Amino acid sequence: MTAQVARVSNPEGTTAMWVRVRVRAAQQTPGWKTRYAVRSGVEGTVNETVTGRR
């Protein structure tokens, strides 16, 4: 509902809407998914090291 109200008052979209749409589109690309997989693997390893979990 809030997004609908925002679109009515700002048909072109706000800056936040514009950025969100483009970031979400970028997140669907194979290159982004590859980079994110590496990042999530590193974060998991760091978390295991810090918390002592395996």
PEWO-V815379 format. One record per backbone hydrogen bond with DSSP energy under -0.5 kcal/mol. NH is the residue of the N-H (numbers start at 1). CO is the residue of the C=O. E is the energy in kcal/mol with one decimal. If there is no record, write none. Layout:
# PEWO-V815379
nh=NH co=CO e=E
nh=NH co=CO e=E
This chain:
# PEWO-V815379
nh=5 co=1 e=-2.3
nh=6 co=2 e=-2.6
nh=7 co=3 e=-2.2
nh=8 co=4 e=-2.0
nh=9 co=5 e=-2.1
nh=10 co=6 e=-1.8
nh=13 co=10 e=-2.0
nh=18 co=14 e=-2.4
nh=19 co=15 e=-2.6
nh=20 co=16 e=-2.6
nh=21 co=17 e=-2.3
nh=22 co=18 e=-1.7
nh=23 co=19 e=-2.7
nh=24 co=20 e=-2.5
nh=25 co=21 e=-1.8
nh=26 co=22 e=-2.2
nh=27 co=23 e=-1.9
nh=28 co=25 e=-1.3
nh=29 co=26 e=-1.6
nh=33 co=29 e=-2.1
nh=34 co=30 e=-2.1
nh=35 co=31 e=-2.2
nh=36 co=32 e=-2.7
nh=37 co=33 e=-2.0
nh=38 co=34 e=-1.6
nh=39 co=35 e=-2.1
nh=40 co=36 e=-3.1
nh=41 co=37 e=-1.9
nh=42 co=38 e=-2.2
nh=43 co=39 e=-2.7
nh=44 co=40 e=-2.2
nh=45 co=41 e=-2.0
nh=46 co=42 e=-2.6
nh=47 co=43 e=-2.5
nh=48 co=44 e=-2.3
nh=49 co=45 e=-2.1
nh=50 co=46 e=-2.7
nh=51 co=47 e=-2.8
nh=52 co=48 e=-1.7
